[in-house]
């Protein structure tokens, strides 16, 4: 009974130790994961600003647009205001179309670079989560191995005790069979 109560106490301590150890690991892993998520978000904000600053808001004027400006100026100098106004309207329309086209292209470039960056950071986060999961599985295996050792230790102690008790019983039975000489 003493051995069994000692074993139960050791088993309880074993469970308390491993439960605490696994809980601490999970808490630390959660902190690391949250820290990486926060860092990734800050990096993303910084990267987004850098990308938006690196891609110009306005593109170079096309040859057609430059030509229309010259025509407009030339007609204005010649005091052909009606024709200059028509050239100006064409130029403004072309500028708007080119600006809209460039904005679409620019937004597409920004979106593509941000998407690549986000995927890279997502891959890093998934790698961290996989390492955490591997660590948890390693802890579970270590716990199982320690539990096996604990159970084998208990089985060995009980076998030794049974063998010892069996030997004592045999000695007692032998002593009981020997007739006394008195």
N, C-alpha and C positions, 0 to 999 in steps of 0.2 A: 504493500500500500504506500509505503514511503517512497519507493522508486516511482510508482505511478503518479503520485502527487507531485514529485519533483519533475517528472517528465511533463505533466500538464502545465506546471509553472514555466518550464523551459519553453514549451510549445507556445504558451501565451506570450512570453517575452519575444520569442521568435516572430510571431505574427505582429506584435506591436512594433518591433524594430523595422520589419519589412514594410508594413503599412505606412509608417512614418517616412521611411526612406523613399518609397514610391510617391508618396504625397509631395514630399519636398522636391523630388525630381520633376513631377508634373507642374508644380508651382513655378519652379525655375524655368522650365521649358515654356510655360505660358508667358512669363515675363520676357524671355528672349524673343519669342514670336511677336509679342505686342511691340517690343522695341524695334524689331526689324520692320514691322508694318508701319510704324510711325516714321522711321528713317526713310523707308521707301516713299512714303507720301511726301516727306520734305524734299527728297531728291527729285521726285516727279515735279513738284511745284517749281523747283529751281531749274530743272531741265526744260520745262515748258517755257519759262521766261527766256532762257537762253535760245531756244529754238525760234521762238517768236521774234526775238531780237536779231537773230542771224539771217532770217529770210526777209528781204526788204518788203516794205509795204507797197512800194510802187516799182513797176518794171520800167525798163528803158522804153522810150517811145519808138514805135515802129517807123520805118521809112515812109510809109503812107501817111502817117500822122504828121511827121515832120514836113512832108511835102505839102499837106493841106495847110499847115501853119504858114509856110512861105507864100503859098497862093493867096491865103487870106490877107497877109500883110501887104503883099504886092498889089492886090486889088484895092485895099484901103488907101495905099499911097497914090494909086491912080484915081482915087475918088470914085471908084465903082462900088458904092456902099451896098447896093442890093446884092450884087454878086459876092461881095465880101461877106455879107451876112449869111448867104447860102453856104459859102465855104466854111464859115464859122459854125453853122448848124451841123454840117457834115462832120467837122472836126470834133465838136462836142459829142455827137452821137458815137463816133469812132472811139473817142477817149473813154466814154462810159462803157462801151462794149469791151474794150481792152482791159479797163479797170476791173469790170465784173469777171472777165475771163481770168485775169491774173489773180484776183481774190479767190476764185474757185481753185485754181492751181495751187496757190499758196496754202489755203486751208487744207487741201489734200496732202501736201507735203508735210505740213505740221502734224496733221492727224496720223499719217503713216509713221513719222518719227516717234511720236508719242506712243503709238501702239506698239512699236518695236521695243521702246524703253519699258513700257508696262509689262510686256511679255517677258522681258529679261528679268525684271524684278519679281514677277510672278514665279518664274522658274527658280529664282533664288529662294523664295519663300517656300515653294514646294520641296526643294532640296532640304531646307531646314526642317520642315515637317516630317520628311522621310527620316532624317537623322534622329529626330525626337522619337519617332515611332520605333526605329531600330534600337535606340537606347532603352525604351520601355520594354521591348521584347527581350533584350539582353538581361534586364533586371528581372523579368519574369522567369527566364531560364535560370539565372543565378539563384533566385528564390526557390525554384523547384529542386535544384541541385542541393541547396542547403537543407531543404525539407527532407529530401531523400536521406541525407547524412544523419539528420536528427532522428528520423524513423529507424534507420539501421542501427544507430547508437542505442536507441531504446530496445530494439529487438535483441541486440547483442547482450545488453545488460540483463534483460529478462531471461535469455537463454543461459547466461552464466549463472544467474541466481537459481534457475531451475536445476542446472547441473550440480551446483553447490548443494542445494537442498536435497537433491537425489542422492548425492554422495553421503551427506550427513544422515539421511534416512537409512541408507545401507549400513553405515557404521552402527547406527542405533539398533537396527534389526540384528546385526551380528552380535552386538553386545548383549542383546536380550536372549539370544539362543545359547550362549555359553552358560553352562550350569555353574552355579556358585559352589565353592568348595566348603563351605561351612557346614 
